[in-house]
Amino acid sequence: MKAFLSLTAILEGITGLALILVPTFIVPLLLSTPLEETGGIIAARIAGIAIASLALACWFSKNNKNNSGIVKSLLFYNFAIIAIFIYAVMIYELTSQFLGLVVVAHIGLGFWGVILLKKK
């Protein structure tokens, strides 16, 4: 579980910081749609803070013996991200190479989390 939580912390930490610092670059990169309105920029930064908080929770709990609670939370997170991005592609017809990469990464992390929980 330590490797899973460490990798999640690093990937989500980078994503969270990027959304906080340069949301007008990251959102168009991921979603192929511009981020121009003030409300959207603020919302992207709030999402970045939430994602960075998730990264910190993973990092600080990676050495705990009983960390199945955070892994279960990550399962919800990973599969919810997959669902929302698939929704974005199907309903809003968003296309981006990075969006596909993000979905594949979350699928991989989601299934890795399932395997880890089954081992416990």
N, C-alpha and C positions, 0 to 999 in steps of 0.2 A: 504493500500500500504506500510505502514511503516514496517509491519511484513515481507512482501514479499521482500522488498529491504534489510532489515536487514539480513534475512536468506541468500539471494543471496550473500550479501557482505561477510558474514562469510564463506560460503561454497567455494565461488570462491577465497576469500582471502587465505584460507588454501591451496587450489589447486595451486594458483599462487606462493605462497611462497615455497611450496614443489617442484614445477618445477624449481624455481630459485635455490634453495639450493641443492637439491638431484635429478636432472633429471635422472641420471643413475639408480636410484631406482624406481622412480615414473613411468616413461615411460614403462619399462618392466612389472610393476604391472598392468597398465591399458591396455596395448596392447599385452602383452605376446610375445614381441619381444625385443631383446637387443638393448640398445642404446650405441654404442661403438665409433662411429666416432665423431671427434671434431666438425664438422659442425652440426651434429644432436644434440649434447649437447648444442651448442650455440643456435641453433634454438629452442630447448625446453626451454632454459632460456629466450629467447625473448618472446616466447609464455607465459611463466610464468609472465613476466613483464606486458604483455598485459592483462592477466587475473587478475593480482593484481590491475592494473589500473581500470579495470571494477569494481572490488570489492570496490575500493575507491570511484568511482563515485556513486555507489549504496549507500554506507555508508553516504557520504556527502549530498546526495539528499533525503535521507529517510524522512526528516522533511519538505521538500518543499511541498507546496500546489499543485503546478502544476508539477508533476513528470511523466506525461504520456509519455513524450519524451523518458526518460530513460527506461520505461517499454516497449515501442515499440522497442527500440534497443535491449533489453533483449529478446524479442520474436524472433527477427532475430537470435540472438546469440544462444538461446536454440535450436531452430529448425535446425539451421545450424550444431550445434554440433551433434544432433541426426542424421542428414543426413550423416555427414562425418563418424560417427562411424558405421552406418549401411553399408555404402559403404566399410569401412575397413573390416567388417565381410564378406560381400558378395564377394568382389573382392580379398582381400588378405587373407581371411579365418582366420582372427584373432579371437581368443577366449580368454576370460578372464571373471571370475566372476565379477571383478571390472568394466569391460567394460559394462556389462549388468546393473550393479548398477548405473553407470554414465548415461546411456541412460534413465533408468527409472526416475532418479532424474531430468534430463532435460525435460523429458516429463511432469512430475508433475509441475515443475516450469513454463514450457511453457503454460500449460493449466491454471494454476493459474493466470499468466499474462493476458491471454485472458479474463478470468472472471473479473479481476480487470478493464480492459479497457472497457468492456461492461457495467460495473456498472457506469463508469464515463460518 
